[in-house]
Amino acid sequence: SQKIEQNSEALNIQEGKTATLTCNYTNYSPAYLQWYRQDPGRGPVFLLLIRENEKEKRKERLKVTFDTTLKQSLFHITASQPADSATYLCALDERGATNKLIFGTGTLLAVQP
Amino acid sequence: DAGVIQSPRHEVTEMGQEVTLRCKPISGHDYLFWYRQTMMRGLELLIYFNNNVPIDDSGMPEDRFSAKMPNASFSTLKIQPSEPRDSAVYFCASTGGELAKNIQYFGAGTRLSVL
């Protein structure tokens, strides 16, 4: 069956360290993968999109990698800040279904000052 | 643009009552999505529309749920009759156009509590 798995446990790190979140999937062949941020009481907000032919994408302190062989994406936040505390969701497209996304359950990140 | 607008923000109702959730997508977007989010199941896609036409409703839990999009600027998700297990946060999202291609923009959600 199709499955998208993210770190089920909350991730606690110290301010200034690099946070690394994982997204593993099975039985999908996505053309692209996205990461969203969700704060309590709000809807998810898009952060980054990486395509199947891209190995790495960066945006300011954010970096995403995409390994289609391992079926895994890693999401890094460098020099983390307490304001980065949120739930982070990965999402895959369903090939053949334009714009349809399947979301992982998310990882709660807590950055301690 | 004001973004995706959902109403109401909170809804408390009793079992058996009809519930209607509303969504106004971003102007110019031609895709609209309805999601449900719970702690147990995460963010689940219920149904999505393209140019006001339902494309995939395979995520709709059962016949008690229905969704419509009468025009490009308005959609509703209706639950009739509602049950306690429908309690969740319901999100609407939209996408479209070259600049927003593949990226979904979410509303603030409607928190539904069915007592």
Boltz contact constraints between the chains, C-beta under 6 A:
constraints:
  - contact:
      token1: [A, 42]
      token2: [B, 108]
      max_distance: 6.0
  - contact:
      token1: [A, 43]
      token2: [B, 91]
      max_distance: 6.0
  - contact:
      token1: [A, 43]
      token2: [B, 106]
      max_distance: 6.0
  - contact:
      token1: [A, 43]
      token2: [B, 107]
      max_distance: 6.0
  - contact:
      token1: [A, 43]
      token2: [B, 108]
      max_distance: 6.0
  - contact:
      token1: [A, 43]
      token2: [B, 109]
      max_distance: 6.0
  - contact:
      token1: [A, 44]
      token2: [B, 106]
      max_distance: 6.0
  - contact:
      token1: [A, 46]
      token2: [B, 103]
      max_distance: 6.0
  - contact:
      token1: [A, 99]
      token2: [B, 31]
      max_distance: 6.0
  - contact:
      token1: [A, 99]
      token2: [B, 95]
      max_distance: 6.0
  - contact:
      token1: [A, 103]
      token2: [B, 43]
      max_distance: 6.0
  - contact:
      token1: [A, 105]
      token2: [B, 42]
      max_distance: 6.0
